[in-house]
Amino acid sequence: NATLPPGAVLLRTEDMSGVSGTSVQIPVTISNLNLLVSLAGSVGIVDPTVGTITGLTPAIITPFYNADLQTFNFYDNSGTGISVNDGDILFYIDVMLIGDAGDLTEIALTDNPLMIEVGSMQNGQPTVMNHLSMHGDLEIIGTGNLAGAITTFWGDGIPNVAVDISANALVSMEMTDDFGNYDLPDLPAGEMYYVEPELDTLPANGLSTFALFIGQRFILGLEPIEIYSPYQIIAGDANCNGAFTTLDLFIIQQLIIGVSEEFAACPSWVFVAQHNNDMPIDFTAYNVFPYVDVDTLMLMQDTLSDFVGVKVGDILGAASPDPFAEEEIEERNLNELYLTMENRAVAAGELVEFEFRSSNFADIVSYQMSLSFDSDRLSFSEFIPGPNTELNNVIAGTNLADEGALRISWFNLGGNATTVNDNEVLFTIRAYAQEAIEDLEGLFDVNSRYLRSEAHNGNTEPLDIVIELEESTTTSTNTLEEAKYGLYQNVPNPFTNRTIISFDLPEDMDVELTIHDNTGRILKRLDGRYNRGYNRVEITKGDLESGVYYYTLKTSTYSATRNMVVIE
């Protein structure tokens, strides 16, 4: 606490602690000097029963050390001097601790037998500088504190993380506080400790279809500015196999729409130890792996073990570190994406196709929504993607269809924005009318009950999604009486044992339905005569292994192909 005289240089030996029978290195730092030309002096330990000085270890400078006299000296033989900043470590004093736990002494730079001398340059001339030397305390400990902070990559603390700490004779668990901190005091020193955080709650926290679009752009090498941290790549590894691929996007999307409720091969959060675990600056979809998720350390003094927590699937860092806390209402000035439907009357018992279009689908990169319908008036049958090749990768989670809800997700697979005219069908919902319906007002609703409903455009601006009814301008009833060709996505997809492939025909005719792999090799073939209108065929897994396959419907005048996924 001494006052530093004006213009004087501060030399300081820092405080240090350690375990008896081990060696510690005590930093010697310098402040209030810009250029160091030379340095000399002596080192000493006040109570030699606590420890023995065994040498010096270089840092910014490499001093010559005389072990017999415990003196050191250094000069810069370049003739220009060495630039130094406040707090820079000049060198370390190596000490072997030999006392008992609780012993305390000072270790210092002294003037005996060699006086301390600091050389610098003043006005172009070599000058001996005034200096002040401050002594640090050296303590032998029997116990030490192990503490740390667990934060997101953007710096928010993560509460309620279970931090498992284990050693030879210790197994303990500490929960992080509201700020992501944990602290275990008075642990036996001189032992190897293993630190591993765990958190596996709310796997859908932070997931979004827009993030899938950005992830696809990264995978395609389009270098989206929204991905700027290697931790975002770790977040994208949704199956924890050490890579970020389009399969991960598929897994995340399945969770978004509710087909799956958790990451099968990952917890909802993973943690990256910060000790000796440097992330690459020029990161790719692969070179951030593997990373260290368990910190291993020898407790020789009070020690920090910090981690970065990564929410799996949260590619854009949108997850709340404390999802159970009261959320602030986010104010967003949203434009709107209009979903349009033709208003009409529906007869009781009628099987109806409700076609959803858009009057302003311009420069759109992604959309997702929770689409509700009145399950007392409609009985859901099928979700059918639109025929446009840029739109037909839209998928829907139908596990809540009996409750009148679908979770729908789409993003542009090419990493670009899509614009279509108002005649394009985005998707179709096929359902039976439970009763006569005079018009469709209030029958469908977009909300965020099960999934945050929003779209994004090419400028990454969020858009609200609203339904607009348009009055019919034709006499068309839009029922299946107007039969036409159509091959629909198999349901369920992916599937484990069996799935349904459905299609429409304009008249009774012979049909060939084949299943083939990506090389074109046919694995299953169904030939038969099918009726005009809607047809369903059940496909069993049989000899198909897990993977992506294709199914093709062929007639004498029509051919269409879609893909399907088989999982274990």
MARMIRO-835029 format. One record per residue (C-alpha): x, y, z. Coordinates in pm, whole numbers, padded with zeros to 5 digits, always signed. Layout:
! MARMIRO-835029
XYZ
...
END
This chain:
! MARMIRO-835029
+00000+00000+00000
+00303+00230-00023
+00273+00545-00232
+00478+00529-00551
+00709+00834-00576
+00665+01042-00896
+00858+00891-01185
+00956+00580-00986
+00937+00229-01127
+00737-00032-00933
+00887-00382-00904
+00663-00635-00736
+00671-01000-00635
+00312-01127-00650
+00133-01326-00377
+00142-01701-00421
+00033-02014-00237
+00101-02382-00281
+00127-02724-00125
+00428-02837+00078
+00661-03060-00120
+00582-02890-00451
+00740-02610-00651
+00569-02279-00729
+00662-01993-00960
+00623-01641-00824
+00578-01369-01090
+00796-01057-01073
+00608-00769-01243
+00699-00416-01346
+00488-00098-01376
+00538+00270-01459
+00810+00208-01717
+00800+00207-02098
+01151+00091-02189
+01374-00148-01994
+01747-00151-02072
+01889-00336-01772
+01790-00486-01439
+01992-00625-01148
+01935-00718-00783
+01896-00999-00535
+01612-01232-00441
+01541-01354-00091
+01292-01542+00124
+01238-01406+00475
+01169-01740+00646
+01382-02013+00483
+01189-02284+00674
+00892-02217+00446
+01067-02261+00114
+01390-02266-00082
+01463-02059-00393
+01576-02296-00667
+01617-02063-00965
+01458-01815-01202
+01235-01886-01505
+01237-01634-01795
+00932-01438-01908
+00985-01105-02090
+01351-01109-01995
+01603-01388-01933
+01820-01278-01639
+02149-01445-01547
+02111-01605-01200
+02388-01674-00945
+02246-01949-00723
+02520-01917-00459
+02457-01545-00398
+02091-01546-00515
+02160-01246-00739
+02046-01174-01093
+02134-00932-01369
+02012-00855-01720
+02087-00609-01994
+01951-00572-02346
+02240-00619-02583
+02040-00494-02884
+02104-00138-02776
+01739-00037-02813
+01579-00165-02491
+01267-00375-02436
+00916-00223-02439
+00718-00305-02125
+00363-00238-02010
+00218-00203-01663
+00183-00546-01501
+00410-00730-01744
+00582-01034-01592
+00961-00996-01617
+01052-01340-01481
+00948-01597-01220
+01117-01691-00892
+01108-02070-00853
+01052-02186-00493
+01036-02536-00347
+00792-02536-00053
+00919-02728+00250
+00716-02600+00546
+00385-02696+00701
+00032-02599+00599
-00040-02251+00731
+00321-02129+00717
+00355-01779+00570
+00654-01570+00465
+00754-01287+00229
+00954-01332-00087
+01123-01022-00217
+01366-00843-00441
+01641-00711-00213
+01958-00499-00219
+02174-00763-00048
+02425-00860-00170
+02354-00696-00510
+02162-00371-00504
+01851-00338-00720
+01915-00125-01028
+01665-00048-01307
+01811+00094-01629
+01614+00281-01896
+01659+00555-02156
+01581+00920-02086
+01626+01179-02363
+01834+00929-02554
+02069+00861-02261
+02100+00549-02040
+01952+00636-01699
+01920+00459-01364
+01556+00492-01256
+01419+00546-00909
+01227+00239-00799
+01005+00095-00529
+01006-00278-00451
+00693-00441-00303
+00709-00785-00145
+00455-01062-00200
+00334-01319+00050
+00409-01689+00007
+00178-01929+00192
+00173-02305+00229
-00182-02432+00208
-00350-02759+00297
-00675-02669+00127
-00773-02449-00164
-01079-02300-00329
-01206-02423-00664
-01438-02174-00827
-01547-02067-01172
-01798-01897-01398
-02019-02070-01656
-02139-01831-01923
-02275-01827-02276
-02037-01729-02555
-02192-01382-02548
-02118-01346-02175
-02443-01415-01989
-02414-01629-01677
-02601-01962-01685
-02779-02043-01357
-02876-02386-01223
-02593-02577-01390
-02490-02886-01195
-02110-02877-01165
-01970-03222-01078
-01630-03214-00903
-01444-03537-00830
-01104-03642-00694
-00960-03956-00537
-01158-03922-00215
-01419-03666-00315
-01736-03658-00522
-01927-03332-00498
-02182-03131-00691
-02234-02756-00682
-02512-02560-00856
-02430-02231-01027
-02598-01923-00884
-02812-01666-01066
-02499-01525-01231
-02350-01859-01340
-02088-01875-01063
-01993-02168-00841
-01746-02196-00551
-01615-02493-00353
-01396-02377-00063
-01152-02577+00148
-01086-02864-00087
-00781-03083-00007
-00486-02939-00197
-00231-03140-00392
-00489-03362-00563
-00608-03396-00922
-00964-03271-00972
-01211-03329-01255
-01475-03063-01321
-01775-03136-01547
-02088-02917-01579
-02424-03067-01676
-02757-02913-01783
-03030-03093-01978
-03355-02894-01974
-03588-02744-02237
-03418-02871-02555
-03630-02641-02778
-03498-02328-02602
-03351-02092-02866
-03430-02303-03174
-03565-02133-03487
-03617-02209-03855
-03438-01886-03948
-03129-02021-03771
-03153-02333-03990
-03143-02110-04297
-02833-01930-04165
-02674-02266-04078
-02741-02391-04430
-02571-02082-04574
-02266-02154-04358
-02253-02519-04467
-02279-02408-04831
-01978-02178-04783
-02175-01853-04821
-02012-01701-04508
-02318-01552-04335
-02228-01262-04106
-02469-01399-03846
-02220-01678-03766
-01914-01521-03606
-01817-01757-03322
-01686-02116-03321
-01931-02183-03038
-02215-02142-03289
-02070-02436-03481
-02065-02642-03163
-02432-02545-03116
-02507-02673-03466
-02374-03023-03389
-02714-03162-03290
-02607-03528-03281
-02276-03466-03098
-02070-03649-03360
-01803-03379-03400
-01926-03207-03718
-02190-02956-03832
-02381-03095-04131
-02721-03086-04298
-02819-03391-04093
-02791-03166-03786
-03029-02917-03948
-03275-03202-04005
-03249-03311-03639
-03304-02956-03515
-03604-02907-03744
-03761-03231-03618
-03746-03089-03267
-03882-02750-03379
-04196-02908-03524
-04237-03148-03232
-04168-03477-03411
-03899-03536-03147
-03894-03400-02793
-03520-03413-02724
-03181-03451-02888
-03131-03827-02897
-02750-03819-02882
-02690-03490-02697
-02796-03315-02379
-02966-02979-02432
-02646-02794-02324
-02281-02882-02376
-01988-02710-02203
-01643-02613-02324
-01362-02586-02068
-01164-02264-02102
-00842-02398-01952
-00599-02494-02232
-00882-02510-02486
-00821-02248-02755
-01085-02218-03027
-00968-02163-03388
-01004-01812-03530
-01063-01939-03883
-01323-02196-03787
-01503-02441-04016
-01783-02691-03973
-01524-02942-03848
-01211-02786-03694
-01371-02673-03368
-01400-03040-03275
-01304-03211-03056
-01320-02970-02766
-01243-03029-02397
-01563-03064-02193
-01408-03186-01866
-01148-02968-01695
-00863-03164-01535
-00642-02975-01289
-00406-03017-00997
-00527-02803-00706
-00207-02635-00584
-00365-02302-00488
-00698-02124-00522
-00795-02209-00878
-01050-02101-01139
-01219-02344-01376
-01440-02156-01623
-01665-02296-01897
-01861-02165-02194
-02208-02319-02211
-02352-02388-02556
-02723-02456-02610
-02742-02738-02863
-02932-02635-03176
-02918-02264-03088
-02709-02159-03387
-02782-01786-03351
-02743-01759-02973
-03110-01688-02903
-03151-01922-02604
-03232-01776-02266
-02968-01883-02010
-03246-01873-01749
-03563-01973-01936
-03765-01993-01614
-03702-01629-01527
-03968-01373-01611
-03907-01271-01970
-03900-00913-02082
-04157-00839-02350
-03970-00792-02674
-04089-00498-02877
-04054-00563-03247
-04186-00357-03532
-04282-00644-03758
-04399-00633-04113
-04639-00908-04212
-04634-01213-04435
-04990-01285-04551
-05117-01640-04586
-05421-01634-04810
-05706-01886-04831
-06008-01888-05052
-06320-01852-04839
-06597-02100-04907
-06867-02319-04761
-06797-02682-04670
-07049-02964-04649
-07061-03200-04354
-06848-03509-04417
-06666-03349-04707
-06294-03424-04753
-06148-03083-04832
-05811-02948-04941
-05739-02610-04782
-05472-02449-05000
-05253-02183-04838
-05096-01923-05067
-04941-01583-05006
-05007-01244-05160
-04663-01107-05065
-04418-01399-05056
-04124-01185-05174
-03759-01231-05075
-03848-01481-04800
-03578-01709-04655
-03769-01893-04381
-04096-01923-04196
-04228-02121-03902
-04562-02117-03729
-04798-02280-03490
-05112-02320-03704
-05428-02395-03509
-05763-02513-03642
-06099-02593-03486
-06072-02965-03414
-06444-02981-03329
-06526-02886-03688
-06230-03040-03876
-06068-03383-03857
-05711-03362-03984
-05609-03604-04258
-05284-03492-04422
-05034-03209-04465
-04921-03168-04827
-04626-02949-04934
-04673-02726-05237
-04541-02841-05575
-04283-02560-05618
-03937-02717-05578
-03818-02422-05366
-04115-02460-05132
-04185-02832-05110
-03931-02900-04834
-04180-02752-04586
-04259-02999-04309
-04521-03012-04037
-04534-03176-03700
-04871-03350-03677
-04848-03507-03333
-05085-03238-03197
-05329-03258-03490
-05595-03426-03276
-05581-03117-03053
-05610-02888-03355
-05248-02774-03392
-04970-02815-03649
-04610-02695-03614
-04482-02592-03958
-04124-02512-04063
-03963-02412-04395
-03632-02259-04502
-03463-02215-04836
-03221-02505-04884
-03010-02312-05135
-02923-02042-04884
-03103-01776-05092
-03429-01585-05072
-03743-01705-05251
-04008-01501-05430
-04324-01659-05571
-04646-01522-05714
-04978-01525-05534
-05096-01833-05728
-04829-02061-05580
-04951-02308-05319
-04722-02303-05015
-04887-02605-04856
-05224-02779-04838
-05411-02917-04540
-05646-03203-04614
-05922-03257-04359
-06276-03391-04315
-06552-03150-04218
-06719-03274-03900
-07017-03050-03967
-07142-02808-04229
-06928-02491-04235
-07076-02176-04390
-06741-01999-04431
-06382-02035-04310
-06372-01727-04085
-06198-01825-03759
-06144-02184-03868
-05764-02144-03883
-05535-01925-03674
-05161-01852-03666
-05026-01812-03312
-04721-01895-03101
-04885-02142-02866
-04649-02429-02951
-04393-02259-03174
-04301-01894-03218
-04465-01790-03545
-04249-01572-03765
-04094-01540-04108
-03767-01375-04215
-03676-01199-04535
-03344-01165-04714
-03252-00864-04498
-03293-01088-04188
-03595-00882-04084
-03862-01074-03889
-04216-01077-04025
-04538-01157-03846
-04758-01420-04013
-05130-01353-04054
-05411-01532-04238
-05631-01347-04485
-05947-01491-04640
-06019-01415-05003
-06367-01439-05145
-06404-01703-05412
-06407-01571-05770
-06490-01909-05927
-06752-02176-05886
-06484-02427-05788
-06555-02617-05467
-06187-02704-05418
-06278-03060-05319
-06131-03385-05434
-06406-03411-05695
-06164-03203-05907
-05918-03489-05923
-05571-03425-06066
-05223-03573-06047
-05040-03529-05716
-04771-03719-05524
-04754-03623-05156
-04496-03649-04883
-04500-03978-04699
-04640-03971-04343
-04473-04015-04104
-04135-03898-04231
-03887-04006-04108
-04029-04347-04018
-03909-04657-03836
-04138-04946-03935
-04404-04826-04178
-04523-04515-04359
-04805-04406-04591
-04748-04274-04944
-05052-04098-05092
-05127-03968-05440
-05408-03833-05658
-05507-03954-06005
-05731-03779-06258
-05890-04113-06359
-05864-04486-06300
-05528-04604-06438
-05225-04831-06405
-04955-04698-06172
-04595-04794-06094
-04459-04692-05753
-04088-04756-05693
-03848-04692-05405
-03483-04640-05497
-03155-04515-05348
-02947-04218-05461
-02779-04428-05730
-03114-04513-05890
-03109-04877-05777
-03471-04990-05730
-03527-05155-05390
-03909-05194-05394
-04165-05189-05676
-04546-05179-05658
-04750-05212-05977
-05127-05193-05984
-05443-05025-06102
-05564-04744-05880
-05881-04538-05867
-05952-04183-05973
-05889-03936-05689
-05710-04002-05361
-05509-04323-05303
-05298-04447-05010
-05025-04713-05008
-04859-04849-04694
-04482-04909-04719
-04297-05120-04461
-03929-05081-04383
-03846-05438-04475
-03480-05463-04577
-03427-05087-04597
-03141-04966-04380
-03138-04627-04211
-03083-04349-04463
-03239-04127-04729
-03439-04289-05011
-03657-04171-05299
-04001-04285-05417
-04132-04228-05770
-04488-04244-05903
-04515-04321-06276
-04806-04345-06517
-04813-04331-06893
-04828-03950-06884
-04695-03850-06538
-04389-03893-06316
-04302-03740-05979
-04041-03813-05712
-04006-03731-05343
-03758-03837-05076
-03811-04011-04744
-03595-04095-04443
-03570-04429-04263
-03441-04430-03905
-03378-04700-03648
END
